[in-house]
Amino acid sequence: MIPYVRRKQILEEVEKKEIVYVEELAQTMKNTSLSTIRRDLRILAEDGQIELLRGGGVRIKEDAYETPIQTKEMLNIEKKDQIAKFAASLVNDGDVIYIDSGTTVLEMIKYLKHKNIKIITSNTKVFAQIADAAFSCIVLGGEVTKSLASIAGAMTDTLLGGMFFDKAFLGASGYNLKSGINTPDLKEAKKKEIVKNNSAETYVLVDSSKAGKTTFCRAFGIEECIIITDESNEILEKNAKYFVAPEIAKEHMQKA
């Protein structure tokens, strides 16, 4: 198994649990020695993608701050693609839409290229994909956080305050009933709140690994948006409007 594939598998395993131990990884990654796993873990830790704990524990670096985008790009790739494809199917010609920072919403771009729409985005990675697209695109000004491929801050908030969208597609680090749609970054949370307030329809794209997670900053409540994910759960069924992709699922309304 080549190093990239091994490390991708390690990140996926660590993402499933709060803490995973080296011995557990060895049981999952058969035919991979403990020394090889430990070497891969050191490299991932040096890259800032995981945190090594005493006693052989490992966890994704998050909660206090955002997980670097290079880590996110390696996680749950198939789920993110199916969510993004379904989300793109909700966009109609003539729409003005907002595309947030984040890897799942970025996957929408390839499914939107043929549509006659206007995209406003704070995702720095969108720019590299627009050369052959039919849509027009506005990339927001502001402070660039390179590790997140995101533009945010006071200038971004001011620009967004005067913009209005037919549909907004947002990312998140987690969602929960109490902590709502959340992110470890205060600037990202504020940006999401402004966009939600200025959008006729707000969709949050999150794979099932984000269910029940709470990070530092609440952007808004889960009842204030429509969640697009790959798997239903009790939080969604009892408290939110949501779609399960790729199934054209019925919209589940919040119970009174």
C-alpha positions in Angstrom: 0.0 0.0 0.0 1.5 3.4 -1.0 2.0 6.0 1.8 -0.8 8.3 0.5 -3.4 5.6 0.6 -2.2 4.4 4.1 -2.4 7.9 5.5 -5.8 8.5 4.0 -7.0 5.3 5.6 -5.5 6.4 8.9 -7.3 9.7 8.8 -10.6 8.1 7.9 -10.3 5.7 10.9 -9.3 8.5 13.3 -12.2 10.6 12.0 -14.7 7.9 13.0 -13.8 8.1 16.7 -12.7 10.8 19.2 -9.6 8.9 20.0 -8.1 5.8 18.3 -5.1 3.8 19.5 -2.2 2.5 17.4 -3.1 -1.1 18.1 -6.6 -0.5 16.8 -5.2 1.0 13.6 -3.0 -2.1 13.2 -6.0 -4.4 13.5 -7.9 -2.4 10.8 -4.9 -2.0 8.5 -3.9 -5.6 8.1 -0.5 -6.3 6.6 0.8 -3.0 7.8 3.4 -3.1 10.6 3.2 -1.1 13.8 6.4 0.7 12.9 5.0 1.8 9.6 1.8 3.0 11.2 3.8 5.0 13.8 5.9 6.5 11.1 2.8 7.6 9.2 1.3 9.0 12.4 4.5 11.1 13.0 4.3 12.5 9.5 0.6 13.4 9.8 1.3 15.0 13.2 4.1 17.1 11.7 1.8 18.2 9.0 -0.7 19.4 11.6 -3.4 16.9 10.6 -3.5 14.8 13.8 -2.6 15.1 17.4 -0.6 12.3 19.1 -1.6 11.6 22.7 0.2 9.9 25.6 -0.5 6.2 25.7 -0.6 5.8 22.0 -3.8 7.6 21.3 -4.5 9.6 18.2 -7.1 12.2 17.3 -7.9 14.6 14.5 -6.7 18.2 15.3 -9.9 20.2 15.6 -12.4 21.7 18.1 -10.2 24.6 19.1 -9.5 25.4 15.5 -10.4 24.2 12.0 -9.0 21.0 10.6 -6.6 22.0 7.7 -8.1 21.6 4.3 -5.5 19.1 3.2 -6.8 16.8 5.9 -10.4 17.4 4.9 -9.7 16.6 1.2 -8.7 13.1 2.2 -11.7 12.3 4.3 -15.1 10.8 3.2 -14.5 11.5 -0.5 -17.3 9.4 -1.8 -19.9 10.8 0.6 -18.9 14.4 -0.1 -19.3 13.8 -3.8 -22.8 12.3 -3.5 -23.9 15.2 -1.3 -22.4 17.8 -3.6 -24.0 16.2 -6.7 -27.4 16.2 -5.0 -27.0 19.8 -3.8 -26.1 21.0 -7.4 -29.3 19.4 -8.7 -31.2 22.0 -6.6 -29.7 24.9 -8.5 -31.7 26.3 -11.4 -30.6 28.5 -14.3 -30.8 32.1 -13.4 -30.1 31.5 -9.7 -27.7 33.7 -7.7 -25.9 31.3 -5.2 -23.3 31.5 -2.5 -20.6 28.8 -2.3 -18.9 28.6 1.1 -15.4 27.5 2.0 -15.0 23.8 2.6 -14.3 20.7 0.7 -17.9 19.3 0.3 -19.3 22.5 -1.2 -16.3 22.8 -3.4 -17.3 19.5 -5.0 -20.5 21.2 -6.3 -18.5 23.2 -8.8 -18.0 20.4 -11.3 -21.7 19.7 -11.3 -22.6 23.4 -11.9 -20.2 24.3 -14.8 -22.9 24.0 -17.4 -25.5 26.1 -15.6 -26.3 29.7 -16.4 -26.0 31.1 -12.8 -24.0 33.6 -10.8 -21.8 32.2 -8.0 -20.5 34.3 -5.1 -17.9 32.5 -3.1 -15.4 32.9 -0.3 -13.7 29.6 -1.3 -10.3 30.3 -2.8 -10.2 26.9 -4.5 -13.2 27.8 -6.7 -11.0 30.2 -8.8 -8.9 27.3 -10.3 -12.0 25.6 -11.6 -13.9 28.3 -13.5 -12.0 28.6 -16.8 -14.4 26.4 -18.7 -17.6 27.1 -16.8 -20.8 28.7 -18.1 -21.5 30.5 -14.8 -20.2 33.9 -13.8 -18.3 34.1 -10.5 -17.5 36.8 -7.9 -14.7 35.9 -5.4 -15.1 37.9 -2.2 -12.4 40.1 -0.8 -11.1 39.8 2.7 -8.5 38.0 4.8 -7.3 34.7 3.3 -6.8 31.8 5.7 -4.6 29.5 3.6 -5.0 26.4 5.8 -8.8 26.6 5.2 -8.7 28.0 1.6 -11.2 30.5 2.9 -11.7 34.3 2.8 -13.3 35.8 5.9 -13.2 38.7 8.2 -14.6 42.3 8.5 -14.2 43.2 4.8 -15.9 39.9 3.8 -18.7 40.5 6.3 -19.3 44.0 4.9 -19.5 42.8 1.3 -21.8 40.0 2.2 -24.1 42.3 4.2 -25.1 44.0 0.9 -25.6 40.8 -1.1 -28.6 38.6 -1.4 -28.9 35.0 -2.7 -31.5 32.7 -4.0 -29.7 29.8 -2.5 -26.7 29.4 -0.2 -24.6 26.3 0.2 -22.6 26.2 3.4 -20.1 23.8 5.1 -19.8 23.1 8.8 -17.5 21.2 11.2 -20.4 19.8 13.1 -24.0 20.1 14.0 -26.0 19.4 17.1 -29.3 20.5 18.6 -27.6 22.7 21.3 -24.6 23.9 19.3 -26.4 24.2 16.0 -24.4 24.5 12.8 -20.9 25.0 14.2 -17.3 25.7 13.3 -14.1 26.2 15.4 -13.5 29.6 13.8 -15.4 32.8 14.9 -14.9 34.6 11.6 -16.3 31.6 9.7 -19.3 31.4 12.0 -20.1 35.1 11.6 -19.8 34.7 7.8 -22.2 31.8 7.7 -24.7 33.7 9.8 -24.7 36.7 7.5 -25.1 34.5 4.4 -28.0 32.6 6.0 -29.8 35.8 6.9 -29.4 37.1 3.3 -30.5 33.9 1.5 -33.9 32.8 0.4 -32.9 29.2 1.0 -29.9 28.0 3.1 -28.5 24.5 2.7 -25.7 23.1 4.9 -23.7 20.2 3.4 -22.3 17.8 6.0 -21.4 14.1 5.8 -22.6 11.8 8.5 -19.3 12.1 10.4 -20.3 15.6 11.5 -23.5 14.5 13.2 -23.7 15.4 16.9 -20.3 17.2 16.8 -19.8 20.4 18.7 -17.0 22.8 18.0 -16.2 26.3 19.4 -18.6 28.6 17.6 -22.3 28.3 16.8 -23.3 29.9 13.5 -27.1 29.4 13.7 -29.6 26.7 14.7 -30.2 23.5 12.7 -33.8 24.5 12.4 -32.8 27.6 10.4 -31.5 25.7 7.4 -31.9 22.6 5.3 -29.2 20.0 5.9 -28.0 17.8 3.1 -26.2 14.6 4.3 -25.6 11.0 3.4 -27.4 9.4 6.3 -30.4 10.1 8.6 -30.2 10.2 12.4 -32.3 11.0 15.4 -31.1 14.6 15.6 -32.3 15.3 12.1 -35.5 13.3 12.3 -36.7 15.2 15.4 -35.4 18.7 14.9 -34.4 19.6 11.3 -35.4 19.8 7.7 -33.0 17.7 5.6 -32.3 15.7 2.5 -30.5 12.4 2.3 -28.4 12.2 -0.8 -28.5 10.8 -3.4 -32.0 9.7 -2.7 -34.6 12.3 -3.5 -35.7 12.1 0.0 -38.9 13.8 1.3 -38.2 16.9 3.3 -38.4 16.1 7.0 -40.0 19.0 8.8 -39.3 19.9 12.4 -41.9 18.5 14.6 -44.1 20.9 16.6 
